[in-house]
Amino acid sequence: MSIVAPERVWWKPLGRDERLWVWVSLAWCLVLFAGMIVWHLVGQQTTPRETYAVAPERYTQMTNDFINKYKVREDRGMPVVRPPAGGDAYLQASTYQWSPILELKKGQTYRIHLSSRDFQHGFSLQPQNYNFQVLPGYSYVIKLTPQEAGEFTIVCNEYCGLGHHLMVGKLIVTE
């Protein structure tokens, strides 16, 4: 119950001030909608344009085959792989880990396949601010061209369980 009763009933025609605010709100909605389209086309968004349905067991096998073919060393028990420039690379999220560690060349373009073995995970490449949702049963393909050398951190930005805070991977970019 309000302190003061409204001056008129809501179904009667809008007053001048109300019409103004309705039009201002509508115009602002259209500006924001147009901004989403412009940001997607001009803002160099990195949304995956290719997505494939794949059984988690099959994707695990593809990742293991990729590791066996391109493994160059290990880093604290985690395989480090160096895929050929322009080629496909596979990265799998599973309970509290990203596997394998990718070693890429600066300035070369790679097709990175992302999938999850068990739960929904989030792929966040820091500090580059690439963010993707990774679901089991799907392979998301992103094109990545590293512009600077160094070690980059991959974190899971979707809560995936008690060890979520430990889910950190690595991407190495060489000259």
C-alpha positions in Angstrom: 0.0 0.0 0.0 1.4 3.4 -0.9 1.4 6.5 1.1 -0.2 8.6 -1.6 -2.7 7.2 -4.2 -1.6 7.7 -7.8 -3.1 10.7 -9.6 -4.6 8.6 -12.4 -5.1 5.1 -13.4 -2.3 3.3 -15.4 -4.5 2.4 -18.4 -5.3 6.0 -19.3 -3.1 7.8 -22.0 0.5 8.7 -20.9 1.3 12.2 -20.0 4.0 14.3 -21.8 6.8 13.4 -19.3 6.0 9.7 -19.4 6.0 9.6 -23.2 9.4 11.3 -23.2 10.9 8.7 -20.8 9.4 5.8 -22.8 11.0 7.2 -26.0 14.3 7.9 -24.3 14.4 4.3 -22.9 13.5 2.8 -26.2 16.2 4.9 -28.0 18.8 3.8 -25.4 17.8 0.1 -25.9 18.3 0.5 -29.7 21.7 2.1 -29.2 22.8 -0.7 -26.9 21.5 -3.3 -29.4 23.3 -1.7 -32.3 26.4 -1.5 -30.1 26.4 -5.3 -29.6 26.4 -5.8 -33.3 29.1 -3.3 -33.9 31.3 -4.7 -31.1 30.9 -8.2 -32.5 31.9 -7.2 -36.0 34.5 -4.5 -35.4 35.6 -5.3 -31.9 37.7 -8.3 -32.9 35.6 -10.7 -30.8 37.0 -14.2 -30.5 33.9 -16.3 -30.4 34.3 -19.8 -31.8 32.9 -20.0 -35.3 33.4 -23.8 -35.4 31.8 -26.2 -32.9 31.5 -29.9 -33.3 29.7 -32.5 -31.3 32.2 -35.1 -30.0 32.0 -37.7 -27.3 34.3 -36.9 -24.3 36.0 -40.3 -24.7 36.7 -39.6 -28.3 38.1 -36.1 -27.6 40.3 -37.5 -24.9 41.7 -40.0 -27.4 42.3 -37.2 -30.0 44.1 -35.1 -27.3 46.3 -38.1 -26.3 47.1 -38.8 -30.0 48.0 -35.1 -30.3 50.2 -35.2 -27.2 52.0 -38.4 -28.4 52.7 -36.9 -31.8 54.0 -33.4 -30.8 55.3 -33.8 -27.3 58.7 -32.1 -26.8 59.2 -32.4 -23.0 57.5 -32.4 -19.7 57.0 -29.6 -17.2 56.3 -30.9 -13.6 54.7 -34.0 -15.0 52.6 -32.2 -17.6 53.3 -32.8 -21.3 54.5 -29.8 -23.3 53.6 -30.0 -27.0 54.7 -27.9 -30.0 52.1 -28.2 -32.8 53.1 -27.1 -36.3 52.2 -23.5 -37.2 48.8 -23.3 -38.9 47.9 -26.7 -37.5 45.4 -27.9 -35.0 46.1 -28.1 -31.3 44.0 -29.8 -28.7 43.5 -28.6 -25.1 41.3 -30.5 -22.7 39.8 -29.4 -19.4 39.2 -32.1 -16.8 38.8 -32.1 -13.1 41.1 -29.3 -11.9 43.6 -29.3 -14.8 44.2 -28.2 -18.4 46.2 -30.6 -20.5 48.6 -30.3 -22.3 50.8 -27.2 -22.1 50.9 -25.7 -25.6 54.1 -24.1 -26.9 53.2 -21.8 -29.8 55.3 -19.5 -32.1 54.7 -15.8 -32.0 52.9 -14.4 -35.1 51.7 -17.9 -36.3 48.0 -18.8 -36.4 46.8 -22.0 -34.7 43.4 -23.7 -34.5 42.9 -24.5 -30.8 40.3 -27.2 -30.1 38.8 -26.9 -26.6 36.6 -29.4 -24.8 35.9 -30.8 -21.4 36.1 -34.3 -20.2 33.7 -34.0 -17.2 32.0 -30.7 -16.2 31.4 -27.3 -17.6 34.6 -25.3 -17.4 35.7 -21.8 -18.5 38.7 -21.1 -20.6 40.3 -17.8 -19.7 43.7 -16.8 -21.2 45.3 -14.2 -19.0 46.2 -11.4 -19.4 44.8 -11.5 -22.9 41.2 -11.7 -21.7 40.0 -14.5 -24.0 37.0 -16.1 -22.4 35.1 -19.2 -23.5 32.7 -21.6 -22.0 33.8 -25.2 -22.4 31.3 -28.0 -22.2 31.7 -31.8 -22.4 30.4 -33.3 -25.6 31.5 -30.3 -27.8 34.8 -29.3 -29.5 35.1 -25.5 -29.8 37.6 -24.3 -32.4 39.2 -20.9 -31.9 41.8 -19.3 -34.1 44.7 -17.9 -32.0 47.6 -15.8 -33.3 50.0 -15.0 -30.4 51.3 -11.4 -30.7 53.9 -11.5 -27.9 56.3 -14.0 -26.5 56.1 -15.2 -22.9 54.2 -17.6 -20.6 50.5 -17.1 -20.3 48.1 -18.5 -17.7 44.9 -20.4 -18.5 42.4 -20.4 -15.7 39.0 -21.9 -15.3 36.4 -19.1 -14.8 33.4 -21.4 -14.3 33.1 -23.0 -10.9 33.7 -26.7 -11.4 34.0 -28.1 -7.8 36.1 -27.9 -4.7 39.5 -27.8 -6.5 38.3 -25.1 -9.0 40.9 -22.6 -7.6 43.7 -25.0 -8.5 42.7 -25.3 -12.2 45.5 -23.4 -13.8 47.1 -24.3 -17.2 49.9 -22.7 -19.2 50.5 -21.5 -22.7 54.1 -20.8 -23.8 54.7 -18.4 -26.8 58.3 -18.4 -28.2 59.9 -16.1 -30.7 
